[in-house]
Amino acid sequence: MTQDGSPDAGVSRRGAAVPSRWRTRRPLPPALLFCVLVIHPVTVLLFRMRYRHAERFPRTGPVLVVANHVSVLDPLACARLVWDCGRVPHFLAKEAVFRGWAGRILRAAGQIPVARGSADARTSLAAAEADLRAGNIVVIYPEGSVTRDPDWWPMEARTGVARLALATDAVVLPVAQWGPQRVHDYHTKRLHPRLRAPAEYSVGEPLDLAGLRAQVRGGRPLTGELLREVTDRMMASVRDQLAELRGEPAPLTTTPHPRRALRRDRPEGAA
């Protein structure tokens, strides 16, 4: 039996249960504990979590989770995944959600606001890099917003995630998610309230970036071409995981981002 009382949540498809790792999540600051007490019951009601290869989450050390974005509810379900794997998630999220008292709680809980399209975007990446160097888990949605692909495949991603991956020694985990869009459809702006909607997650093999990291430390510049290459490699792995979840092949082309001004060939591209 798992944390939410269902037989499959928190269990990989290989049949290996995700162990209880409370010790790897301590100590929790008050704001983070408050978030857990609020969000965890909500996810239990909203989603029936199903995990594949959850054992690939490291017990300790820095982890950069690279995930696709299918719903505004993604952070709730993905936070539950990371929590069930014994870790505490820190999300890079758009600055708009950090307003008022909720924003103060999120900041105190270690979440990182992103001011897109401004010089402050670099500050956000620097904060995420410091978080990784401290040994934490940072979750990022490189698409920057819910995918606009009509069939929910990942769209063109921003390159800030590649800068984080190359600047640190964090384990880079591609994660695919499928299901939260059934509860809130971003394309139609409709909420479909239901209890225990299936939310499936597949954790990919960690990406091997050792060679490129060594080149960067040896003086190779972080050009737009390099950042785009690494970003596309990450998202290709996410698409492969998503294709596994959906049981169908991924498309050969990627939907362009609606904001063409991604500055995608420049190293200062935002997360």
N, C-alpha and C positions, 0 to 999 in steps of 0.2 A: 504494500500500500504506500502511496506517495503523499507528498505534502498537501495536495489538494483533495486527497481521498480517492482519486481515480487510479486504476491499475496501470495506465499507460503514461501519464504525465510524469516527466522527470526520468523516463526510461528510454534508453537508446533502442533503435530497432534491432541492434545486435543482441538485445536481451540483458544488457548490463545496466543495472540500476545506478543512477547518479547518487553517489554517497552523500551523506550528511556531512557538511564541512563547515559547521558553525565557527570553528576556530579560525578558518581562513577569512572570515568576514568581521572579525573583531579587531579593535573596538569600533563601535558605531557612534558617530556624533549624534546629538539629539535630533537635528534636522533630518538626518538620513534615517534614523529610526522611525521618525514620524512618517516619512515617505513610505517606508516599508509597511508600516501598520495600515496605511491608507491604500496603497497600490496593490499589495499582495491579495487581500480579499476581493478587490475588484477584478483582478485577473482570474481568480478562481471562479468567479461568477460568469465572466465574459467568455473565457477560453478553456478549451480542453487541450492542454499543451501536449504535443508529441515531438520528441527529439530523436534525431538520428546522429550518431557519432558524437554525442555530448561529452564522451570521455576524452575528447581531444582538447578540451579546455584545460590549460595548465592549472595546477593547484595554487601556485604562487608565481610571482614575477609579472612583469609588464606584458599586457596583451592589447593589441589593436584589433578590435572587431570591426570588420568591413561588411556591411549588410545592405541588401536591397531595401527599397522603400515602397510599400504598397498601401499604407493607410496612415492616417494621423494617429491611430491607436498603436502603431508599431512600437514606440518606446515602452509602452506598458508591457506588452507581451515579451519584447526582447529583454527588458529588465528582469522579468520573471525567469527567462532562460538563464541569464547570467547568475542570478541569485540561486537558482536551483543547482547550478554547477559549483556553488560554494564561493562565489566572488561577488564583489560590489561593483555595479556598473556606473561609469561616469560618461554622460552623453555630451556630445557636441550638438547644440540645438540653436535654432534661430533666436535672435535676441528678443523677438516679440513675445516669447513665452516667459521672459524674465521680468515681467512688469508687476508692480504691486507686491502684496504680501507673499503671493505664490513665488514670485521671482526671488524674493529674499530667502525663502526656504530652499529653493532649488540651488541657489548659490552656496548657501551654508551646507547643503548636502553634497557639494563637490561637483555639481553640473556646470558645464562650460558654455556661456553664450557666444554666438557667432554673429558678428555684424558684417553681413555680406556686402560686397561691393564697396568696401571702404578700407582705409588703412588699418582699422581696428581688426580686420580679419587676420592679419599677421599676429596680433596680440592673442587672439583666440588660439591660433596654432601653437604659439609659444606656451600658452597655458596648458594645452593638451600635451605638448612635448614634455613639460615639467611633470605633469601627472604620470606619464609613462615612465619617466626616469625615476619616479618615486615608487615604481612597482605596481601601479594600479591598472585597471582595465578601462580603456576608453573605447566607446562605441561611436562609430561615425557612419552616416549615410552619405556616401560620396555623390549621389545624385543631387543632394541639396534640398530636395523636396520630393513629395510623392511622385512616382513615375507617371508620365503622361502617355506612355505607351498604351494603346487601346487594349492590348492583351496582357497588360501588367508585367511585361518583361522589363528589366532594368533599362533606363534610358542613359544617354550620355552623362558621364560623371565629371565632377570637378576634380582638380588635381591636387588639392591640399592634402588629401589622404596619402599621396605618394611622398610628399615632403615629410610627413610624420613618420612614415615607414622607413625612409632612408636615413633620417636623422637620429633614430634610436635603435636599440637592439630588441625592441618589443617583438613578441611572437605575433605574426600577422595571421589572423584567422578569418577566412571568408565564410560568411554565414548567409544562408538563404532562408527567407521566411515566406510563408504562404498561408493565407487564411484571414488575417485581420481585416482585409478589404471586404470580406463578406458581412462584417458588422458595420463598418463605415466605408461607404463607397465614395472616394474622393472625386471620382469623375462625374458622378451625378449629384454630389453633395448631399447624399441621403444616408441617414442612420437606419440600420435594420436591427432593432433591439432583439437579441436572442440570448439565451443562456447556453454556456458551454459550447460555443462555436469552435470547431477544430482549428487550431493554429499550429502549423507544422514548421519545424526548424531542422535544417541540415547544416552541420558544422563541417567545413572542408578541411583538408590537410593544410597545416601551416605552410605558408609560402616561403620558399628559400630565396632570400634576398642578400645572402652573405656576400656574394661576389660584387653586386652593385654597391652595397654599403662600403665595402673595402675600397672600391674605386672612388666613391664620394669622399671618403676620409683621406684618400691619397691625392685629392685635389680636383677630381672631376666636377665641373660645375653642374648645378641643378638647373639645367636648361628646360625649356618648355617641352622639348621633344622627349627628354628622359622622363620627366614627370608624367607626360601623357602615356609613354610606354608602360611605366609601372602601374599607373592607374588602370589602364586597359587590361593589363595582366590580372590585376586583382578582380576586376569586374567580370572578366571571362570565367574566373573560378567561381564567382558567385552565381553566374548564369548556369554553369554546369551543375551546381548544387540545386538550383531552382528547377532545372530540367529533371533532375532526379526526383525531386518532390512531386512535380506535376506529372511525371510519367510521359513526357513528350519532349521532342527535341527543341532546343533553343533556336530562335531565328538567327540567320546569318548576318543580319544588319541590326544596327542599334538606332533607336529613335533619338533624333537630335533633342537637345535640351531646349525648352521654349525660350530661354534667354540665351541668345546667341553670343552675348557679350560675356562669355565665360572667362575670357582672357586665358584660354586653355593652352596657349603656346607660351605663356609667361610663367616664371617660377613663383610669382606672387598670387597665383590663382587661389581663391578662397576655398575653404573646406565646404 
